[in-house]
Amino acid sequence: MLRMRRMSTTVTATATAGGLALLLLVSVSVVSVVSVMVGASGAEQAGVETTMTGGSCDASNPSCSTTNLALRRRVWNPPEPLGPHESMYTKASVAVQNSGVLHVVARRSQLGDNDAWDAFTDSLAVQGLEATYVSAGAGLGSKELRDVAEQLANTNPNDVVLFIGDAEDTVLLAEATELTRKFNALDCGILFPAAIRCKRRCAMDWPLVPEGHGRFLVPSAFMAKGDKFKLLVDSFPDLSTVPNMSESDQLIALFMTDRDFYGMKLDTNFAVFQPLFGYKDEWPAAVFAAEYEFHSEEDTRLRNKDTSEYPGILISHGNTKLLTQLNNYMPLKWHPDTQSLTSKTLESVDPNAAVTIAFNVLPESPFLQLVLDGIAAQDLLRTHPVTFVAAVVDNPHAHTYVELVQNFTRDNKQLFAGVTVLHEPQEDSEQAMRKLFTVAMETQPTTHVLYHTSAARLMNSTVLGELLAQDLRVVSPMMTREASFFSNFWGAATGDRDAQCFDDSAQCEAWAVAGECTKNEPYMKKHCQRSCEVCHAQGAPENIKYRRSADYMSIIKAEQTGTWAVPLVSEVILMKLNAFNIVVKALSQLETQPGSPLRFDFPLTAYLLDQLRSSKVKLHVDNRHFYGLLINPDGFNANSVHPDVFLLAGNEQHWRDLYIHPDYEPYKKLEFVQGRCWDIYNFPLFSELFCAHFIDVSEAVGTWSSGSNSDDRLKSGYEPVPTRDIHFNQMGFQETWTAILRRFVAPVAETQWVGYKLDGRVTLDFVVKYQPEGQPFLRKHHDASTFSLNVALNRIGEDFEGGGTRFTRQNCTVLTNKMGHALIHPGRLTHQHEGLYVTKGTRYIIVSFVDQV
């Protein structure tokens, strides 16, 4: 949804005789000239809102969404004297005409439709402007642009023209009136942007400026009076016939030799243009501030702190990441009072959308069943055709993963238009990914591909619909690990394709030629990186590193919500088919050797997404809702039969949903067992799946004690009441069990025994096995604990017969503790008990002596 600025101007296709006009040339393309009157109509002088219909797209494109966009705007007419956004430099020529026609001329994109192009055209529409487009290769001296200049001159030879050179490099923040007024205040014939650092021809005699001001000409855009524009275009050589000469070099040469003839100036104060080259590639808070009220209007604008100016046009000049970040907020993208101004609702989902889910089962995939359940819960599966393709890379748990995925597709086959499960023994991750993407790309019909790894769990049934509704080429739902700021997106990055690499001094080129890169290596490598060629290879996967952006925490905490363009997303990524094809092509062209950093891991994902950005496709993350959680694989033990059992830390919600009993109620006041077994309580604790998994883990460890009194696991070496058991520290489960006691058992115990606080620092915890041919019973005894816990891990009557617990003083026998239920009772003197005979099968229980003495 494109939100319009609450201002107004009048758009007309004719120029007013004798009026001043500006032509804005951005590097996009020109077909016909549209003039925007910013003069003083009666309605505008009175501040009356007028309606304008138009847009920034090529009128010949029937699919252009902004062609018939109705804009309501109010004229930008600051009081005299000019407001604080006008510096003294701008005020130098304050007595200027506040009238004229603004012409926007732009070169068409060489890449076709892309997100950088959309950012430019959207900003045009927000400002109420339309553009004239020339072909991508049309130079300043080309016949195409000369014809445009002639057409403008014939319309009104006295018009002032605003001209920009590279649309995909440009975002407009100001409307026609403000741009015209600022240009006229500078009293020049042609105004060029000026960057704080040099990018080319650095050794030339550039003018000196105060610290923080622009000094070096940026040739990708300029503003010009109409006659100067025609003069420049007519006198500019057709470089298609001149070898070894670039348009940029020619413009710089003209500025150095003939700037007085053309009336050329540099916008050193950033009154109109703000080039971003030379700044960090993420928001430099020391230089740029966002202000959310501009002339009493709720309008997010950028203020340059060094010059106190509010630039009207942003030009990346190679710093595309910073331009993208600023474009998240402006023009009219985000405001603290209203949050996102561009996000769309579920009602915007295309009814003809068809999605292929490309599900990548990673080698370490804990809680896979929950991840699959999150996919099945998506509402869109019930309204749109969705195909499911899964790839399981070969790993020690591949058999289990394949079985889970196959069971999932069998149980949910009615939800999918088609299902494919890919798995080949000895197939590595890269091969599996190639096959997954190839099959997904060939699936028909498909308008979108959802790349989904097993490291993320969707926990909102509208995720897929919300992402589709945004109608973006690439978008991810924001997800974090539980109780962590680790997320599936990067707010900033270093070493990627768009990373900044520049010289801090204009003398760096000369110093490098003089050999200073070697003679004065420490200084030169820090301050002359570009000239000394010490920048990392941009886009090399091994060089792509995370960096926290200034707004990362605000996005993570949902203090500001919306859909944000970012350098990197992962785990769950919805791509339009044309964007997905770019990824598939990049993967097919990528050749790696064993041991290469491009093996299937995050660097590979970063590399593939970097290819999207090289095609001017932006990556977005949506944090408007809670969509789910990432899974933390830290501590994953591939040698364990069920690694998930050990991964409570960092995954409490997943662990709880999988392993805690569905009827668990931590603060419920319990009745005595059987209504009469004094101070003995029973409550549901673990799911049946946990019980089954824990038995498997115990038997896989297999270090059962002999059941004799001699026990070298104990400090004393003697066990007065021995059982056949495995201590949790033998299984590597002690840390997890302590967390279970404190998180899930403590609330229950403290509710029953008011005033007691579970410490849990000293416990003895183990799993016991009773069977007729081993140890069938346990004699009467007291536990050396504050209280004891006993969890049944299997079913009486099915897995074993007999068994149970007899409490002597309470005259109470508990025979049927349900699977996953826990029995708790005080230890020491009050609750002497014994384990009754198991007559058939095997009985497994967990025993924990809590706060042992």
LUMLO-624662 format. One line per 5 residues: number of its first residue (from 1); for each residue x, y, z of C-alpha. Coordinates in steps of 0.02 Angstrom, whole numbers, plus 50000, padded with zeros to 5 digits. Layout:
BEGIN
NUM) X/Y/Z ~ ...
This chain:
BEGIN
1) 50000/50000/50000 ~ 50077/50165/49946 ~ 50040/50309/50064 ~ 50041/50485/49996 ~ 50112/50640/50077
6) 49978/50757/50144 ~ 50030/50902/50033 ~ 49971/50958/49862 ~ 50030/51026/49695 ~ 49954/51036/49523
11) 50015/50927/49381 ~ 50001/50988/49204 ~ 50074/50936/49038 ~ 50104/51115/48982 ~ 50224/51248/49043
16) 50173/51422/49094 ~ 50247/51555/48983 ~ 50386/51647/49068 ~ 50378/51534/49221 ~ 50531/51450/49296
21) 50537/51261/49287 ~ 50656/51126/49344 ~ 50700/50964/49256 ~ 50752/50816/49362 ~ 50852/50685/49264
26) 50872/50521/49354 ~ 50959/50372/49275 ~ 50802/50287/49211 ~ 50728/50334/49040 ~ 50633/50466/48941
31) 50482/50452/48828 ~ 50379/50608/48849 ~ 50400/50763/48953 ~ 50278/50795/49096 ~ 50284/50964/49180
36) 50237/50993/49361 ~ 50185/51170/49400 ~ 50248/51228/49565 ~ 50192/51405/49537 ~ 50063/51497/49638
41) 49891/51446/49584 ~ 49750/51524/49682 ~ 49708/51360/49766 ~ 49888/51327/49815 ~ 49916/51502/49884
46) 49763/51478/49992 ~ 49830/51312/50053 ~ 49681/51220/49977 ~ 49710/51036/49941 ~ 49701/50993/49757
51) 49693/50820/49680 ~ 49821/50754/49558 ~ 49813/50593/49461 ~ 49970/50513/49396 ~ 50114/50403/49444
56) 50295/50367/49411 ~ 50281/50219/49293 ~ 50292/50216/49106 ~ 50120/50252/49037 ~ 50143/50118/48905
61) 50153/49984/49040 ~ 49976/49922/49072 ~ 50029/49832/49232 ~ 50097/49990/49313 ~ 50012/50005/49483
66) 50043/50192/49505 ~ 49984/50258/49338 ~ 49813/50307/49404 ~ 49866/50345/49580 ~ 49766/50487/49657
71) 49875/50598/49766 ~ 49815/50727/49889 ~ 49950/50854/49931 ~ 49971/51025/50008 ~ 50096/51147/49935
76) 50264/51160/50027 ~ 50267/51343/50074 ~ 50374/51378/50228 ~ 50357/51544/50314 ~ 50481/51685/50288
81) 50615/51686/50348 ~ 50647/51507/50296 ~ 50639/51373/50428 ~ 50786/51292/50519 ~ 50806/51162/50384
86) 50870/51302/50270 ~ 51054/51338/50311 ~ 51140/51505/50285 ~ 51214/51431/50128 ~ 51040/51405/50058
91) 50980/51576/50116 ~ 51114/51663/50011 ~ 50985/51695/49875 ~ 50821/51697/49969 ~ 50734/51823/49857
96) 50694/51701/49719 ~ 50540/51658/49622 ~ 50440/51519/49704 ~ 50372/51457/49538 ~ 50420/51349/49391
101) 50394/51183/49306 ~ 50483/51026/49365 ~ 50529/50900/49230 ~ 50590/50727/49281 ~ 50696/50635/49152
106) 50766/50462/49186 ~ 50856/50318/49103 ~ 50767/50153/49099 ~ 50839/50011/49204 ~ 50960/49892/49119
111) 50895/49752/49231 ~ 50710/49777/49199 ~ 50589/49782/49344 ~ 50678/49767/49511 ~ 50663/49832/49688
116) 50785/49977/49667 ~ 50683/50036/49518 ~ 50522/50017/49619 ~ 50597/50121/49760 ~ 50630/50262/49638
121) 50460/50257/49552 ~ 50370/50242/49719 ~ 50461/50396/49784 ~ 50411/50489/49626 ~ 50230/50444/49656
126) 50238/50495/49839 ~ 50304/50666/49786 ~ 50170/50684/49652 ~ 50292/50676/49507 ~ 50297/50587/49341
131) 50450/50548/49237 ~ 50504/50548/49057 ~ 50608/50395/49015 ~ 50748/50367/48890 ~ 50833/50203/48850
136) 50962/50134/48971 ~ 51108/50174/48855 ~ 51059/50351/48810 ~ 51206/50465/48854 ~ 51200/50652/48882
141) 51262/50682/48705 ~ 51143/50557/48624 ~ 51011/50606/48498 ~ 50879/50539/48617 ~ 50921/50665/48753
146) 50950/50806/48630 ~ 50773/50778/48567 ~ 50710/50790/48746 ~ 50807/50951/48776 ~ 50738/51022/48614
151) 50561/50977/48665 ~ 50586/51065/48831 ~ 50660/51219/48748 ~ 50514/51227/48627 ~ 50393/51217/48774
156) 50475/51359/48868 ~ 50658/51402/48838 ~ 50668/51492/49007 ~ 50618/51342/49111 ~ 50733/51282/49249
161) 50767/51099/49231 ~ 50799/50966/49364 ~ 50895/50819/49292 ~ 50953/50655/49377 ~ 51055/50513/49304
166) 51030/50343/49388 ~ 50856/50298/49448 ~ 50906/50139/49537 ~ 51030/50245/49634 ~ 50901/50375/49686
171) 50756/50407/49806 ~ 50661/50571/49813 ~ 50615/50639/49984 ~ 50545/50810/49937 ~ 50406/50870/49824
176) 50425/50986/49675 ~ 50400/51151/49767 ~ 50536/51117/49895 ~ 50661/51055/49765 ~ 50627/51205/49653
181) 50642/51330/49794 ~ 50806/51259/49857 ~ 50882/51253/49684 ~ 50835/51432/49646 ~ 50905/51488/49814
186) 51076/51423/49762 ~ 51079/51538/49609 ~ 51170/51427/49485 ~ 51149/51358/49310 ~ 51188/51176/49348
191) 51196/51099/49522 ~ 51290/50937/49552 ~ 51284/50827/49707 ~ 51444/50826/49809 ~ 51509/50678/49909
196) 51616/50688/50065 ~ 51741/50563/49993 ~ 51814/50545/49821 ~ 51772/50401/49705 ~ 51859/50451/49544
201) 51982/50583/49482 ~ 52033/50613/49662 ~ 52197/50701/49622 ~ 52109/50848/49538 ~ 52101/51018/49619
206) 51936/51001/49712 ~ 51872/51151/49811 ~ 51903/51154/49998 ~ 51747/51142/50108 ~ 51713/51133/50296
211) 51724/50964/50382 ~ 51572/50856/50348 ~ 51522/50948/50189 ~ 51524/50881/50012 ~ 51679/50911/49908
216) 51686/50788/49763 ~ 51570/50795/49613 ~ 51446/50652/49594 ~ 51407/50638/49408 ~ 51252/50527/49419
221) 51130/50672/49444 ~ 51113/50860/49426 ~ 50988/51002/49419 ~ 50995/51133/49282 ~ 50904/51282/49215
226) 50821/51244/49050 ~ 50940/51342/48941 ~ 51093/51270/49029 ~ 51024/51095/49014 ~ 51002/51116/48825
231) 51174/51196/48811 ~ 51255/51052/48905 ~ 51167/50916/48806 ~ 51199/51000/48638 ~ 51384/51026/48675
236) 51412/50857/48757 ~ 51501/50732/48644 ~ 51412/50574/48593 ~ 51524/50457/48691 ~ 51466/50306/48593
241) 51584/50370/48458 ~ 51725/50419/48577 ~ 51833/50275/48639 ~ 51898/50267/48818 ~ 51792/50411/48880
246) 51656/50393/49011 ~ 51512/50513/49042 ~ 51568/50534/49222 ~ 51745/50583/49175 ~ 51681/50704/49045
251) 51566/50790/49170 ~ 51707/50805/49296 ~ 51820/50877/49161 ~ 51687/51005/49113 ~ 51668/51056/49294
256) 51854/51081/49314 ~ 51876/51182/49154 ~ 51711/51264/49110 ~ 51607/51277/49268 ~ 51593/51466/49256
261) 51532/51454/49076 ~ 51393/51333/49125 ~ 51363/51410/49296 ~ 51404/51245/49382 ~ 51406/51228/49571
266) 51423/51087/49696 ~ 51286/51058/49825 ~ 51415/51053/49964 ~ 51285/51082/50102 ~ 51169/50941/50042
271) 51023/51061/50024 ~ 50954/50962/49875 ~ 51063/50807/49853 ~ 51131/50690/49985 ~ 51258/50568/49911
276) 51291/50422/50030 ~ 51462/50368/49971 ~ 51593/50394/50105 ~ 51478/50356/50252 ~ 51461/50190/50339
281) 51348/50070/50247 ~ 51227/50069/50392 ~ 51145/50219/50471 ~ 51282/50335/50540 ~ 51189/50410/50688
286) 51325/50539/50715 ~ 51286/50617/50545 ~ 51105/50577/50501 ~ 50950/50600/50607 ~ 50771/50552/50564
291) 50644/50683/50610 ~ 50461/50640/50610 ~ 50383/50811/50591 ~ 50425/50924/50445 ~ 50338/51093/50435
296) 50200/51032/50552 ~ 50169/50879/50445 ~ 50195/50699/50501 ~ 50330/50663/50376 ~ 50490/50565/50411
301) 50635/50664/50341 ~ 50823/50649/50349 ~ 50925/50787/50429 ~ 51111/50804/50400 ~ 51182/50855/50569
306) 51342/50926/50494 ~ 51251/51053/50384 ~ 51078/51062/50467 ~ 51000/51029/50297 ~ 50853/50918/50250
311) 50908/50845/50082 ~ 50772/50817/49953 ~ 50857/50680/49850 ~ 50957/50530/49912 ~ 51090/50459/49796
316) 51178/50299/49847 ~ 51332/50329/49737 ~ 51380/50149/49773 ~ 51319/50144/49954 ~ 51162/50046/49912
321) 51144/49968/50085 ~ 51131/50137/50170 ~ 51008/50198/50038 ~ 50904/50041/50066 ~ 50905/50066/50254
326) 50853/50249/50242 ~ 50719/50201/50117 ~ 50642/50090/50251 ~ 50585/50251/50336 ~ 50564/50379/50198
331) 50478/50446/50101 ~ 50319/50411/50198 ~ 50368/50231/50240 ~ 50370/50231/50430 ~ 50321/50347/50571
336) 50328/50313/50758 ~ 50146/50363/50781 ~ 50078/50250/50645 ~ 50220/50122/50622 ~ 50228/50048/50447
341) 50140/50149/50312 ~ 50163/50022/50172 ~ 50122/49850/50245 ~ 49972/49758/50176 ~ 49840/49649/50259
346) 49787/49470/50225 ~ 49647/49533/50113 ~ 49781/49579/49986 ~ 49833/49399/49952 ~ 49826/49361/49766
351) 49687/49231/49741 ~ 49788/49158/49597 ~ 49947/49131/49698 ~ 50020/48955/49696 ~ 50161/48911/49815
356) 50294/48776/49818 ~ 50369/48743/49988 ~ 50551/48691/49968 ~ 50585/48613/50138 ~ 50767/48584/50182
361) 50795/48457/50322 ~ 50964/48505/50394 ~ 51085/48377/50465 ~ 51045/48441/50639 ~ 50856/48451/50648
366) 50792/48441/50827 ~ 50605/48459/50855 ~ 50572/48416/50673 ~ 50397/48355/50711 ~ 50349/48526/50780
371) 50422/48611/50625 ~ 50317/48500/50512 ~ 50163/48533/50617 ~ 50191/48719/50594 ~ 50186/48696/50405
376) 50025/48593/50412 ~ 49941/48728/50517 ~ 49958/48863/50382 ~ 49787/48929/50332 ~ 49843/48960/50153
381) 49857/48772/50124 ~ 49668/48767/50133 ~ 49635/48910/50010 ~ 49775/48902/49880 ~ 49869/48766/49787
386) 50028/48723/49882 ~ 50157/48592/49832 ~ 50276/48517/49959 ~ 50453/48465/49911 ~ 50572/48407/50048
391) 50756/48360/50040 ~ 50841/48261/50179 ~ 51029/48266/50173 ~ 51120/48108/50223 ~ 51169/48109/50408
396) 51162/47991/50559 ~ 50978/48035/50588 ~ 50925/48035/50405 ~ 50821/47877/50425 ~ 50722/47954/50568
401) 50701/48119/50475 ~ 50642/48034/50315 ~ 50516/47932/50414 ~ 50449/48088/50501 ~ 50431/48182/50336
406) 50349/48035/50248 ~ 50226/48013/50391 ~ 50190/48199/50385 ~ 50153/48199/50198 ~ 50046/48042/50215
411) 49943/48115/50357 ~ 49922/48284/50270 ~ 49914/48235/50087 ~ 49744/48318/50070 ~ 49826/48487/50104
416) 49949/48481/49960 ~ 49932/48486/49772 ~ 50086/48375/49761 ~ 50219/48298/49871 ~ 50401/48248/49839
421) 50526/48184/49968 ~ 50708/48181/49911 ~ 50843/48078/49996 ~ 50994/47988/49929 ~ 51124/47897/50036
426) 51296/47978/50032 ~ 51222/48137/49957 ~ 51299/48292/50034 ~ 51209/48451/50081 ~ 51253/48548/49924
431) 51193/48408/49810 ~ 51031/48395/49909 ~ 51003/48582/49897 ~ 51032/48585/49708 ~ 50907/48444/49686
436) 50781/48527/49802 ~ 50789/48693/49709 ~ 50782/48610/49539 ~ 50625/48512/49581 ~ 50545/48665/49661
441) 50581/48771/49508 ~ 50504/48641/49392 ~ 50343/48628/49494 ~ 50193/48696/49403 ~ 50093/48800/49431
446) 50200/48905/49547 ~ 50205/49093/49574 ~ 50307/49087/49734 ~ 50432/48972/49820 ~ 50443/48964/50009
451) 50617/48907/50057 ~ 50599/48837/50233 ~ 50734/48752/50335 ~ 50707/48639/50484 ~ 50793/48770/50595
456) 50633/48874/50605 ~ 50462/48832/50676 ~ 50309/48928/50615 ~ 50191/48960/50761 ~ 50063/49072/50678
461) 49940/48999/50552 ~ 49940/49158/50447 ~ 50127/49168/50412 ~ 50119/49113/50230 ~ 49969/49223/50196
466) 50047/49376/50278 ~ 50204/49357/50175 ~ 50109/49335/50012 ~ 50003/49488/50049 ~ 50158/49601/50051
471) 50184/49566/49865 ~ 50374/49578/49882 ~ 50504/49485/49780 ~ 50588/49419/49937 ~ 50519/49425/50114
476) 50547/49329/50276 ~ 50450/49325/50439 ~ 50557/49390/50580 ~ 50599/49248/50700 ~ 50717/49237/50847
481) 50783/49103/50960 ~ 50688/49095/51122 ~ 50742/49224/51252 ~ 50879/49282/51133 ~ 50917/49422/51011
486) 50983/49295/50885 ~ 50870/49308/50734 ~ 50849/49255/50553 ~ 50903/49422/50481 ~ 51051/49539/50485
491) 51025/49725/50505 ~ 51198/49757/50432 ~ 51339/49657/50355 ~ 51521/49675/50306 ~ 51614/49596/50163
496) 51460/49575/50054 ~ 51438/49634/49875 ~ 51384/49809/49927 ~ 51514/49835/50064 ~ 51595/50005/50063
501) 51780/50022/50022 ~ 51851/50196/50000 ~ 51998/50311/50031 ~ 51990/50435/50174 ~ 52101/50560/50082
506) 52100/50630/49906 ~ 52289/50607/49906 ~ 52280/50418/49925 ~ 52298/50384/49738 ~ 52456/50488/49728
511) 52526/50413/49887 ~ 52494/50239/49823 ~ 52585/50278/49660 ~ 52730/50342/49764 ~ 52743/50175/49853
516) 52672/50230/50021 ~ 52563/50074/50032 ~ 52724/49981/50072 ~ 52827/50119/50153 ~ 52689/50174/50271
521) 52587/50015/50277 ~ 52490/50034/50443 ~ 52423/50207/50399 ~ 52389/50171/50216 ~ 52297/50007/50246
526) 52182/50095/50367 ~ 52151/50259/50275 ~ 52185/50218/50092 ~ 52104/50046/50075 ~ 52042/50072/49898
531) 52205/50139/49826 ~ 52309/50006/49916 ~ 52186/49870/49859 ~ 52170/49795/50033 ~ 51980/49783/50036
536) 51909/49609/50058 ~ 51845/49527/49901 ~ 51668/49593/49900 ~ 51537/49457/49896 ~ 51657/49315/49937
541) 51557/49203/50055 ~ 51698/49183/50180 ~ 51708/49373/50198 ~ 51523/49403/50230 ~ 51506/49441/50415
546) 51368/49497/50531 ~ 51361/49673/50601 ~ 51223/49743/50712 ~ 51132/49892/50637 ~ 51073/50043/50735
551) 50891/49989/50719 ~ 50918/49801/50744 ~ 50863/49797/50927 ~ 50711/49905/50894 ~ 50656/49784/50757
556) 50694/49629/50862 ~ 50595/49696/51011 ~ 50453/49754/50896 ~ 50474/49931/50961 ~ 50455/49978/50779
561) 50355/49866/50665 ~ 50341/49850/50478 ~ 50426/49766/50331 ~ 50611/49808/50323 ~ 50738/49790/50183
566) 50895/49711/50258 ~ 51060/49638/50194 ~ 51022/49457/50239 ~ 50877/49342/50286 ~ 50874/49156/50319
571) 50778/48999/50371 ~ 50605/49048/50302 ~ 50608/49149/50140 ~ 50463/49179/50021 ~ 50524/49220/49846
576) 50430/49265/49689 ~ 50473/49144/49551 ~ 50585/49267/49456 ~ 50688/49298/49614 ~ 50699/49112/49650
581) 50762/49082/49474 ~ 50908/49199/49509 ~ 50954/49093/49661 ~ 50941/48931/49562 ~ 51051/49000/49424
586) 51181/49059/49551 ~ 51182/48889/49634 ~ 51199/48798/49469 ~ 51350/48904/49423 ~ 51434/48881/49591
591) 51569/48749/49594 ~ 51645/48701/49760 ~ 51777/48579/49814 ~ 51773/48470/49971 ~ 51821/48575/50120
596) 51772/48738/50034 ~ 51687/48869/50143 ~ 51542/48857/50022 ~ 51486/48689/50085 ~ 51304/48695/50136
601) 51300/48811/50284 ~ 51262/48993/50316 ~ 51402/49064/50206 ~ 51323/48975/50058 ~ 51152/49047/50097
606) 51232/49219/50115 ~ 51317/49199/49946 ~ 51156/49149/49858 ~ 51058/49294/49932 ~ 51200/49412/49887
611) 51166/49363/49706 ~ 50989/49426/49726 ~ 51051/49593/49787 ~ 51169/49604/49639 ~ 51012/49596/49531
616) 50937/49742/49629 ~ 50818/49627/49723 ~ 50794/49681/49903 ~ 50778/49559/50048 ~ 50642/49602/50173
621) 50598/49547/50348 ~ 50423/49569/50419 ~ 50406/49596/50607 ~ 50225/49655/50617 ~ 50169/49497/50707
626) 50240/49352/50806 ~ 50272/49218/50674 ~ 50370/49085/50766 ~ 50538/49040/50842 ~ 50705/48979/50781
631) 50773/48817/50851 ~ 50937/48824/50944 ~ 51044/48672/50896 ~ 51183/48711/51020 ~ 51229/48551/51109
636) 51154/48439/50975 ~ 51233/48268/50992 ~ 51224/48172/50829 ~ 51276/48013/50921 ~ 51123/48016/51032
641) 50973/47915/50978 ~ 50860/48064/51024 ~ 50963/48226/51034 ~ 50805/48329/51063 ~ 50787/48260/51240
646) 50944/48355/51293 ~ 50902/48523/51212 ~ 50793/48609/51341 ~ 50916/48752/51363 ~ 50878/48884/51232
651) 50725/48790/51169 ~ 50605/48788/51316 ~ 50449/48820/51213 ~ 50491/48686/51086 ~ 50544/48563/51221
656) 50387/48597/51322 ~ 50272/48576/51172 ~ 50354/48411/51126 ~ 50393/48334/51294 ~ 50283/48408/51431
661) 50114/48325/51462 ~ 49969/48421/51381 ~ 49875/48421/51548 ~ 50020/48490/51650 ~ 49962/48630/51767
666) 50104/48702/51872 ~ 50004/48796/52003 ~ 49858/48680/52031 ~ 49823/48630/52211 ~ 49822/48440/52210
671) 49723/48314/52312 ~ 49809/48173/52406 ~ 49829/48016/52302 ~ 49674/47906/52324 ~ 49606/48044/52434
676) 49690/47970/52588 ~ 49876/47947/52551 ~ 49935/48089/52661 ~ 50058/48211/52579 ~ 50078/48105/52423
681) 50032/48190/52259 ~ 50020/48137/52078 ~ 50022/48253/51927 ~ 50049/48240/51738 ~ 50227/48293/51694
686) 50295/48216/51534 ~ 50217/48171/51367 ~ 50214/47991/51310 ~ 50339/48039/51174 ~ 50464/48096/51307
691) 50442/47932/51400 ~ 50473/47829/51244 ~ 50623/47934/51193 ~ 50698/47929/51367 ~ 50687/47740/51375
696) 50774/47732/51205 ~ 50911/47849/51266 ~ 50935/47749/51426 ~ 50950/47584/51335 ~ 51068/47661/51206
701) 51182/47719/51347 ~ 51164/47548/51425 ~ 51276/47572/51578 ~ 51155/47493/51700 ~ 51224/47462/51875
706) 51229/47286/51946 ~ 51105/47321/52086 ~ 51232/47277/52222 ~ 51279/47380/52375 ~ 51451/47416/52304
711) 51438/47572/52194 ~ 51593/47667/52139 ~ 51484/47805/52068 ~ 51452/47866/52245 ~ 51579/47958/52350
716) 51561/47831/52489 ~ 51567/47685/52367 ~ 51419/47607/52457 ~ 51232/47608/52415 ~ 51124/47542/52559
721) 50968/47522/52450 ~ 51034/47481/52276 ~ 50936/47475/52113 ~ 50981/47433/51934 ~ 50999/47609/51869
726) 51094/47738/51766 ~ 51137/47904/51847 ~ 51093/48057/51742 ~ 51272/48119/51746 ~ 51320/47957/51657
731) 51196/48001/51519 ~ 51245/48183/51501 ~ 51069/48226/51560 ~ 51106/48304/51729 ~ 51105/48486/51671
736) 50943/48461/51576 ~ 50863/48374/51724 ~ 50911/48514/51843 ~ 50825/48636/51724 ~ 50670/48524/51721
741) 50663/48522/51910 ~ 50675/48709/51924 ~ 50560/48751/51779 ~ 50425/48617/51786 ~ 50434/48527/51954
746) 50469/48673/52072 ~ 50302/48763/52040 ~ 50206/48604/52081 ~ 50305/48564/52239 ~ 50300/48742/52302
751) 50112/48750/52276 ~ 50082/48592/52380 ~ 50208/48631/52516 ~ 50182/48817/52547 ~ 50340/48901/52610
756) 50457/48775/52531 ~ 50576/48836/52394 ~ 50656/48707/52282 ~ 50842/48732/52277 ~ 50893/48588/52166
761) 51079/48612/52188 ~ 51106/48442/52270 ~ 51006/48300/52194 ~ 51030/48118/52152 ~ 50940/48077/51990
766) 50933/47915/51894 ~ 50827/47800/51786 ~ 50782/47630/51860 ~ 50739/47467/51772 ~ 50638/47331/51861
771) 50615/47159/51781 ~ 50590/46981/51847 ~ 50756/46919/51779 ~ 50853/47067/51852 ~ 50795/47166/52001
776) 50607/47139/52023 ~ 50577/47244/52181 ~ 50653/47364/52308 ~ 50649/47336/52496 ~ 50578/47460/52622
781) 50679/47618/52646 ~ 50678/47805/52677 ~ 50744/47926/52544 ~ 50883/48045/52595 ~ 50794/48195/52518
786) 50683/48342/52559 ~ 50559/48266/52437 ~ 50568/48129/52307 ~ 50497/48117/52132 ~ 50452/47958/52038
791) 50398/47964/51855 ~ 50320/47815/51766 ~ 50398/47794/51592 ~ 50289/47652/51528 ~ 50119/47571/51550
796) 50065/47442/51678 ~ 49967/47302/51597 ~ 50046/47332/51426 ~ 50234/47348/51452 ~ 50244/47259/51619
801) 50139/47176/51754 ~ 50151/47197/51941 ~ 50254/47337/52016 ~ 50195/47490/52110 ~ 50244/47580/52270
806) 50189/47539/52448 ~ 50196/47678/52581 ~ 50205/47594/52752 ~ 50148/47728/52875 ~ 50012/47794/52759
811) 49950/47616/52728 ~ 49938/47664/52545 ~ 49983/47569/52388 ~ 50001/47657/52219 ~ 49990/47529/52081
816) 49937/47625/51926 ~ 50043/47780/51905 ~ 50002/47832/51726 ~ 50137/47846/51593 ~ 50219/48017/51607
821) 50140/48054/51776 ~ 50248/48100/51925 ~ 50226/48048/52106 ~ 50299/48167/52236 ~ 50313/48141/52424
826) 50425/48198/52569 ~ 50584/48101/52601 ~ 50673/48053/52762 ~ 50568/47987/52909 ~ 50387/48017/52864
831) 50366/47917/52704 ~ 50447/47747/52715 ~ 50407/47649/52556 ~ 50453/47498/52451 ~ 50449/47447/52268
836) 50331/47302/52234 ~ 50372/47150/52128 ~ 50370/47162/51938 ~ 50309/46992/51878 ~ 50321/47016/51690
841) 50403/47135/51566 ~ 50509/47286/51612 ~ 50458/47434/51716 ~ 50554/47597/51690 ~ 50544/47744/51810
846) 50638/47908/51839 ~ 50687/47938/52020 ~ 50748/48105/52088 ~ 50802/48141/52267 ~ 50776/48330/52274
851) 50882/48436/52391 ~ 50972/48283/52453 ~ 51051/48281/52624
